[in-house]
Amino acid sequence: MEPVQILKPQVIVFDVYDTLLNMSEIERTINQITESKRGYVIWFELFMQYCFANNFLDHFHNFISIAGVTLEMTGRKLGRAISEAEADKVIELLKHLPLHEGVPSCLSELNDLDFTIIALTNAPEKIVCDRMERTGLISYFEHVLSAETVKKYKPERKVYEWAAQKLGVDIHDMLMVTTHAWDIAGAQNAGMKTAFLKRNNQLLYPLVPAPDIISDDLSGLVKRLQKVK
């Protein structure tokens, strides 16, 4: 089956955590703290669940606060009390995660192809910008946008629409690149083109249309985008 052909997007929008930054160290740390091989999976599911629930609350809770309390909830679920020091250790790791292999070279190739590249993340802008500056990634991005600015979290439609308005670009001319199926669904719902990176055995959600591009890694995505017109 031939890949679906898409028109060349004006802007490529990258998710950050898992998509560009490798979460393996956080996974190892949480599993160790909770004394369970399921610790990280339970935490991440709770973390995303309550970020999404926050979209429907009158009072906004920031990303780091939700990360911390859901880690405590994970501990209770597994019969393990998480200390403040242990929680702080996990939060600190968010500021120091390594890049997935090949990320700088692939972003450089996309720049050479004259794509405008931005990041759109649920995490605080300062944390992401600081990490990108230390890794040298910041030079590839025209903007780093945090959903916290609009007090909503992806996959809320408003976040994607705000990003398009911020850049003054038609949302249909934007390509969302992510390894999260919920991000694919949200971006599609807002009108973006989508590209799914199959990292860490992530699965697509079958009740929404397939992404425009599916790739095993960022290098494969670049090869696809080299062919669009």
C-alpha positions as CSV (number, residue, x, y, z in Angstrom):
1,M,0.0,0.0,0.0
2,E,1.5,3.3,-1.1
3,P,1.9,6.1,1.6
4,V,-0.8,8.8,1.5
5,Q,0.5,11.9,-0.3
6,I,0.1,15.2,1.5
7,L,0.8,18.8,0.5
8,K,3.9,20.4,2.0
9,P,3.1,21.9,5.4
10,Q,4.2,25.4,6.1
11,V,5.0,24.7,9.8
12,I,6.1,21.5,11.5
13,V,4.9,21.3,15.1
14,F,6.8,19.0,17.5
15,D,5.7,17.5,20.7
16,V,8.6,17.4,23.1
17,Y,8.5,14.7,25.8
18,D,8.9,11.2,24.3
19,T,8.9,12.6,20.8
20,L,12.2,14.5,21.0
21,L,13.4,13.8,24.6
22,N,14.0,10.3,25.8
23,M,11.9,9.4,28.9
24,S,13.8,6.1,29.7
25,E,15.6,7.6,32.7
26,I,12.4,8.8,34.3
27,E,10.9,5.4,33.7
28,R,13.8,3.6,35.4
29,T,13.7,6.1,38.3
30,I,9.9,5.8,38.9
31,N,10.0,2.0,38.7
32,Q,12.8,2.1,41.3
33,I,11.0,4.5,43.6
34,T,7.7,2.6,43.4
35,E,9.5,-0.8,43.6
36,S,7.3,-1.9,40.6
37,K,7.9,-2.5,36.9
38,R,4.5,-1.0,36.4
39,G,5.3,2.2,38.3
40,Y,6.1,4.4,35.3
41,V,3.2,3.2,33.2
42,I,0.7,3.8,36.1
43,W,2.2,7.3,36.8
44,F,2.1,8.4,33.2
45,E,-1.5,7.3,32.7
46,L,-2.5,9.1,35.8
47,F,-0.5,12.2,34.9
48,M,-2.1,12.5,31.5
49,Q,-5.6,11.6,32.9
50,Y,-5.5,14.5,35.3
51,C,-3.9,16.9,32.8
52,F,-6.9,16.2,30.6
53,A,-9.4,16.4,33.5
54,N,-7.9,19.8,34.3
55,N,-9.2,21.1,31.0
56,F,-12.7,20.9,32.5
57,L,-12.0,22.5,35.9
58,D,-12.5,26.1,36.8
59,H,-9.1,26.3,38.6
60,F,-6.0,25.6,36.5
61,H,-3.2,23.4,38.0
62,N,0.2,23.7,36.5
63,F,2.0,20.8,34.8
64,I,4.6,20.3,37.6
65,S,2.0,20.2,40.3
66,I,0.0,17.5,38.5
67,A,3.2,15.5,37.9
68,G,4.0,15.6,41.6
69,V,0.6,14.6,43.0
70,T,0.0,11.9,40.4
71,L,3.4,10.4,41.4
72,E,2.2,10.3,45.0
73,M,-1.1,8.7,43.8
74,T,1.0,6.1,42.0
75,G,2.8,5.3,45.1
76,R,-0.4,4.9,47.1
77,K,-1.8,2.6,44.4
78,L,1.3,0.4,44.7
79,G,1.5,0.5,48.5
80,R,4.6,2.7,48.5
81,A,4.8,6.1,50.2
82,I,6.7,8.5,47.9
83,S,8.8,11.0,49.8
84,E,9.0,14.7,48.8
85,A,12.7,14.1,48.0
86,E,11.8,11.2,45.7
87,A,9.2,13.3,43.9
88,D,11.6,16.2,43.5
89,K,14.1,13.8,42.0
90,V,11.6,12.8,39.3
91,I,10.6,16.4,38.6
92,E,14.2,17.5,38.3
93,L,14.8,14.7,35.7
94,L,12.3,16.5,33.5
95,K,14.9,19.2,33.1
96,H,17.8,16.9,32.1
97,L,16.4,14.2,29.8
98,P,18.6,13.2,26.9
99,L,17.6,13.5,23.2
100,H,16.5,10.6,21.2
101,E,19.2,9.4,18.8
102,G,19.4,11.5,15.6
103,V,17.2,14.4,16.7
104,P,19.7,17.2,16.0
105,S,20.7,16.0,12.5
106,C,17.0,15.4,11.5
107,L,16.0,18.9,12.7
108,S,18.9,20.3,10.8
109,E,17.7,18.6,7.6
110,L,14.2,19.9,8.1
111,N,15.6,23.4,8.4
112,D,17.6,22.9,5.2
113,L,14.3,22.0,3.5
114,D,13.0,25.4,4.6
115,F,10.4,24.2,7.0
116,T,9.4,26.4,9.9
117,I,9.8,24.4,13.1
118,I,8.1,25.0,16.4
119,A,7.6,23.1,19.6
120,L,4.1,22.8,21.2
121,T,4.3,21.2,24.7
122,N,2.2,20.8,27.8
123,A,5.3,21.3,29.9
124,P,6.4,24.8,31.2
125,E,8.0,26.9,28.5
126,K,11.1,27.7,30.7
127,I,11.9,24.0,31.4
128,V,11.7,23.1,27.7
129,C,13.6,26.2,26.6
130,D,16.3,25.6,29.1
131,R,16.7,21.9,28.0
132,M,16.8,22.9,24.4
133,E,19.4,25.6,25.0
134,R,21.7,23.1,26.8
135,T,21.3,20.5,24.0
136,G,21.7,23.1,21.2
137,L,18.2,22.3,19.8
138,I,16.9,25.8,20.4
139,S,18.5,27.1,17.2
140,Y,16.2,24.9,15.1
141,F,13.0,26.2,16.6
142,E,11.3,29.5,15.7
143,H,9.0,29.2,18.7
144,V,8.7,27.1,21.8
145,L,5.0,27.3,22.9
146,S,3.6,25.9,26.2
147,A,-0.1,25.0,26.5
148,E,0.1,26.4,30.1
149,T,0.0,29.9,28.4
150,V,-3.7,29.3,27.5
151,K,-4.4,27.3,30.7
152,K,-5.4,24.2,28.8
153,Y,-3.5,21.1,27.9
154,K,-3.3,19.2,24.7
155,P,-5.4,17.5,23.3
156,E,-7.8,20.4,23.9
157,R,-8.6,22.0,20.6
158,K,-7.9,25.5,21.9
159,V,-4.2,24.7,22.3
160,Y,-3.6,23.9,18.7
161,E,-5.7,26.8,17.5
162,W,-3.8,29.1,19.7
163,A,-0.5,27.9,18.2
164,A,-1.8,28.6,14.7
165,Q,-3.0,32.1,15.7
166,K,0.3,32.8,17.4
167,L,2.2,32.1,14.2
168,G,-0.4,33.7,11.9
169,V,-0.6,30.5,9.9
170,D,-3.7,28.6,8.6
171,I,-4.0,25.5,10.9
172,H,-4.4,23.3,7.9
173,D,-0.8,24.2,6.9
174,M,0.6,22.8,10.1
175,L,1.9,19.3,10.7
176,M,1.8,17.9,14.3
177,V,4.6,15.4,15.0
178,T,4.1,13.3,18.1
179,T,4.5,9.9,19.6
180,H,1.2,10.1,21.5
181,A,-2.1,8.9,20.0
182,W,-4.1,11.5,22.0
183,D,-2.0,14.3,20.5
184,I,-2.7,12.9,17.0
185,A,-6.5,12.9,17.8
186,G,-6.4,16.4,19.2
187,A,-4.4,17.9,16.4
188,Q,-6.6,16.2,13.7
189,N,-9.7,17.6,15.5
190,A,-8.3,21.1,15.3
191,G,-7.5,20.7,11.6
192,M,-3.7,20.0,11.6
193,K,-2.0,17.4,9.4
194,T,-0.4,14.7,11.7
195,A,2.7,12.5,11.8
196,F,3.0,9.6,14.3
197,L,6.4,8.4,15.5
198,K,6.2,4.8,16.7
199,R,8.3,5.1,19.8
200,N,8.1,2.8,22.9
201,N,5.4,0.5,21.4
202,Q,2.9,3.4,21.4
203,L,-0.4,2.5,19.8
204,L,-2.7,4.6,17.6
205,Y,-6.3,5.2,18.6
206,P,-8.4,3.3,16.0
207,L,-11.5,5.4,16.4
208,V,-10.0,8.5,14.7
209,P,-8.6,8.7,11.2
210,A,-5.0,7.4,10.6
211,P,-2.3,10.0,10.7
212,D,-1.1,11.5,7.4
213,I,2.4,10.0,8.1
214,I,3.4,7.1,10.2
215,S,7.2,6.5,10.8
216,D,9.4,4.3,12.9
217,D,11.6,7.3,13.7
218,L,12.4,10.9,12.9
219,S,14.8,9.9,10.1
220,G,11.9,8.2,8.3
221,L,9.8,11.2,8.8
222,V,12.4,13.4,7.2
223,K,12.6,11.1,4.2
224,R,8.8,11.3,3.7
225,L,8.9,15.1,4.0
226,Q,11.7,15.4,1.4
227,K,9.2,14.1,-1.1
228,V,6.2,16.4,-0.4
229,K,5.6,19.3,-2.7
